[in-house]
Amino acid sequence: MMPRSKGFTQFVHVVVFDSVRMDEVATGIFVGTEADANDESLLQAHGIDTVVSLTHSEPETGDVARVDVPMIDGPQNSYQAFADAVQAVLKRRDDGQRVLVHCAAGSSRSPSVAATAITCLTANTLNGSFNQVLKRRSETDPHDALVRQAAKVTNEGLQ
């Protein structure tokens, strides 16, 4: 313990840097937040080629391409929007691009779309893909309605 002078209080200023905000949940597929999508230097540091944006805002991605597929977190989300978002990820991955899928908090919409894309690209089951995403992104907490939409996409395929 450090000695104190009478009448002097020592303050320690701690700065914490959030150096890893987006997470690579599968090769070339990242999940993140709206703040991640707005940070061009972070996108470039991770080699992101395209941002698939699931919010109703339009993040400033700079020179990084952006695909807007607005979704709602919950049962009000349209199945077509979900399927379009998965298709956007699959197309870019087929082209060899590194993709950030983002929503507001990176916990429900974007992990659901990413897990569905992983299932379509690999031999994983949907449950296995969700577990993979959860293992690599602890903030994952998908809404039940989005999990049902993911199951429909993986069971019926994309139209």
Secondary structure, 3 states (H helix, E strand, C coil): CCCCCCCCCCCCCCCCCCCCCCEEEECCEEEECHHHHCCHHHHHHCCCCEEEECCCCCCCCCCCEEEECCCCCCCCCCHHHHHHHHHHHHHHHHCCCCEEEECCCCCCHHHHHHHHHHHHHCCCCHHHHHHHHHHHCCCCCCCHHHHHHHHHHHHHCCC
